[in-house]
């Protein structure tokens, strides 16, 4: 059985970016009733996009 560990929060940097209004609306619609934030959604989407780019290079 695993021991309880408090997860570490990765270092973050605040970045301001502009989204087209239609993208904001789509993301907000997608996360309704979900247990994550707009930022968490965008971060995961960017991670997936970066992974796809890396996979394409290999």
C-alpha positions as CSV (number, residue, x, y, z in Angstrom):
1,X,0.0,0.0,0.0
2,X,1.3,3.5,-0.9
3,X,2.0,6.1,1.7
4,X,0.1,9.3,1.6
5,X,2.1,12.1,0.0
6,X,1.0,15.7,-0.4
7,X,1.5,16.6,-4.1
8,X,4.0,19.3,-4.9
9,X,2.7,22.2,-6.9
10,X,4.9,22.9,-9.9
11,X,6.5,26.4,-10.2
12,X,4.3,28.7,-12.3
13,X,4.7,32.0,-14.1
14,X,1.8,34.3,-14.9
15,X,1.3,34.9,-18.6
16,X,-1.4,37.1,-20.1
17,X,-2.7,35.8,-23.4
18,X,-5.6,36.9,-25.5
19,X,-8.2,34.3,-26.7
20,X,-10.8,34.8,-29.3
21,X,-14.2,35.2,-27.7
22,X,-15.5,32.1,-29.5
23,X,-12.7,29.9,-28.1
24,X,-13.4,31.2,-24.5
25,X,-17.1,30.4,-25.0
26,X,-16.3,26.9,-26.2
27,X,-13.9,26.2,-23.4
28,X,-16.3,27.5,-20.8
29,X,-19.1,25.4,-22.2
30,X,-16.8,22.3,-22.2
31,X,-15.9,22.7,-18.5
32,X,-19.4,23.2,-17.2
33,X,-20.0,20.8,-14.4
34,X,-16.4,19.5,-14.5
35,X,-13.9,19.6,-11.7
36,X,-11.3,21.8,-13.3
37,X,-10.7,25.4,-14.2
38,X,-10.3,27.3,-17.4
39,X,-6.6,27.4,-16.7
40,X,-6.3,23.7,-16.1
41,X,-8.1,23.0,-19.3
42,X,-5.8,25.3,-21.3
43,X,-2.7,23.9,-19.7
44,X,-3.7,20.3,-20.5
45,X,-4.6,21.2,-24.1
46,X,-1.2,22.9,-24.5
47,X,0.6,19.9,-23.1
48,X,-1.2,17.6,-25.5
49,X,-0.4,19.8,-28.4
50,X,3.3,19.9,-27.4
51,X,3.3,16.1,-27.1
52,X,1.7,15.7,-30.6
53,X,4.3,18.0,-32.0
54,X,7.1,16.0,-30.4
55,X,5.6,12.7,-31.6
56,X,5.4,14.2,-35.2
57,X,9.1,15.0,-35.0
58,X,10.1,11.5,-34.1
